[in-house]
């Protein structure tokens, strides 16, 4: 059920918005990850979009960030990214490593929730209510193509905009202003941002306050895969938790550092957390 429950082990850095939701969470590293399943999460997000749609004002967006091994480790070394992730209203498990870690730590998450699947489900269900979506980022042409594909699949979906800005557009005041103006004028119900980690989370966190949107959702490479510009891992890889290995084999130059260095660092972080938890339980009477 989605009914609010007492938060478990939420770190002090969580925002008031997250605390207000009082979601049941599992602590992975320093991040409190929602234990809602995919259907419950989508229902909650669409409920928020409906609520703020009645009176759309800047700063009302729910920021929803997926967490995988890369995100969980990067927040420890990148202060700007850590601040952005801490501002998220909801953090959900977007990586199988996070789910496995939650079981090892005794606070199991139900399952992995892929961000790309979330985007499609939100568009599918949102189309039934005439919600609008804006797609930002991806490879050249990915946002536009994604918009066309999802509009064809779900005719009721309104396309508020689709834009693939130049690389590092966020460092160009003029280009950044154009992107923000486009979103402000179209006022989409849902904004999907595919700039990659950590850019997409930082951009959302630092700009949502001035955007009249209901939902801000980073989607990584989902715009590229939906548009057919990148291949997604086959179903068997997704089901067996080896999607990361498939992606590494397909794009070794781009992903080797993330997986061959990042994954072991995540494992060490979880091991240390497990040892701390085990020590704490042993030293706590009745634990």
Long-range contacts (C-beta under 8 A, 24 or more apart in sequence): 1-40, 2-36, 2-40, 2-43, 2-44, 7-32, 8-32, 8-107, 9-107, 13-82, 13-86, 14-86, 15-86, 15-87, 15-88, 15-89, 17-62, 17-89, 18-88, 18-89, 18-90, 21-89, 21-90, 23-90, 26-102, 26-105, 26-107, 26-108, 26-109, 27-105, 27-107, 27-273, 28-67, 28-72, 28-98, 28-101, 28-102, 28-105, 28-270, 28-273, 29-72, 29-73, 29-75, 29-76, 29-269, 29-270, 29-273, 30-72, 30-75, 30-76, 30-82, 31-67, 31-71, 31-72, 31-75, 31-85, 31-91, 32-91, 33-67, 33-91, 33-92, 33-93, 33-98, 33-102, 33-109, 34-90, 34-91, 34-92, 34-93, 35-107, 35-109, 35-110, 36-92, 36-110, 37-110, 37-111, 37-113, 38-111, 38-113, 38-117, 38-118, 38-121, 41-90, 41-92, 41-113, 41-118, 42-118, 42-121, 42-122, 42-125, 44-90, 45-90, 45-122, 45-215, 46-122, 46-125, 46-126, 46-129, 46-131, 48-214, 48-215, 49-126, 49-131, 49-189, 49-190, 49-214, 49-215, 50-129, 52-214, 53-131, 53-189, 53-214, 56-187, 56-212, 56-213, 56-214, 57-212, 58-184, 58-209, 58-210, 58-211, 58-212, 59-208, 59-209, 59-210, 60-212, 60-213, 60-214, 61-191, 61-208, 61-211, 61-213, 61-214, 61-215, 61-216, 62-89, 62-90, 62-214, 62-215, 62-216, 63-87, 63-88, 63-89, 63-90, 63-204, 63-205, 63-208, 63-216, 64-88, 64-89, 64-90, 64-91, 64-92, 64-215, 64-216, 64-217, 65-90, 65-91, 65-92, 65-201, 65-204, 65-218, 66-91, 66-92, 66-93, 66-94, 66-95, 66-113, 66-115, 66-118, 66-218, 66-220, 67-91, 67-92, 67-93, 67-94, 67-95, 67-98, 68-93, 68-94, 68-95, 68-97, 68-98, 69-95, 69-97, 69-98, 69-262, 69-263, 69-266, 70-95, 70-197, 70-258, 70-262, 70-266, 71-95, 71-197, 71-198, 71-201, 72-98, 72-266, 72-269, 73-262, 73-265, 73-266, 73-269, 74-197, 74-198, 74-262, 76-269, 78-198, 80-198, 80-202, 81-197, 81-198, 81-201, 81-202, 83-205, 84-198, 84-201, 84-202, 84-204, 84-205, 84-206, 85-201, 85-205, 87-205, 88-201, 88-205, 92-118, 95-244, 96-241, 96-243, 96-244, 97-244, 97-263, 97-266, 100-241, 101-266, 101-270, 104-270, 104-274, 105-270, 105-273, 105-274, 105-277, 106-277, 112-241, 114-238, 115-217, 115-218, 115-219, 115-220, 115-222, 116-219, 116-220, 116-221, 116-222, 116-225, 116-226, 116-232, 118-217, 118-219, 119-192, 119-217, 119-219, 119-222, 119-226, 120-150, 120-226, 122-190, 122-215, 122-217, 123-150, 123-153, 123-154, 123-157, 123-190, 124-153, 124-154, 126-154, 126-157, 126-189, 126-190, 127-154, 127-155, 127-156, 127-157, 128-156, 129-156, 130-156, 130-158, 131-157, 131-158, 131-189, 131-190, 132-157, 132-158, 132-159, 132-160, 132-186, 132-187, 132-188, 132-189, 132-190, 133-157, 133-158, 133-159, 133-160, 133-188, 133-189, 133-190, 133-191, 133-192, 134-159, 134-160, 134-161, 134-162, 134-163, 134-183, 134-186, 134-188, 134-190, 134-191, 134-192, 134-213, 135-159, 135-161, 135-162, 135-163, 135-192, 135-194, 135-223, 136-161, 136-162, 136-163, 136-164, 136-165, 136-179, 136-183, 136-191, 136-192, 136-193, 136-194, 136-195, 137-164, 137-165, 137-193, 137-194, 137-195, 137-196, 137-200, 137-223, 138-164, 138-194, 138-221, 138-223, 138-224, 138-227, 138-229, 139-164, 139-223, 139-224, 139-227, 139-229, 139-230, 140-164, 141-227, 141-229, 142-194, 142-223, 142-224, 142-226, 142-227, 142-229, 143-194, 143-223, 143-227, 145-226, 145-227, 145-228, 145-229, 146-223, 146-226, 146-227, 149-226, 149-227, 150-226, 160-186, 160-187, 160-188, 160-189, 161-186, 161-188, 170-199, 170-203, 180-207, 180-210, 180-211, 183-211, 183-213, 184-210, 184-211, 184-212, 187-212, 187-213, 188-213, 188-214, 189-213, 189-214, 189-215, 190-214, 190-215, 190-217, 191-215, 191-216, 191-217, 192-217, 192-218, 192-219, 192-222, 192-223, 193-217, 193-218, 193-219, 194-218, 194-219, 194-220, 194-221, 194-222, 194-223, 194-224, 196-220, 196-221
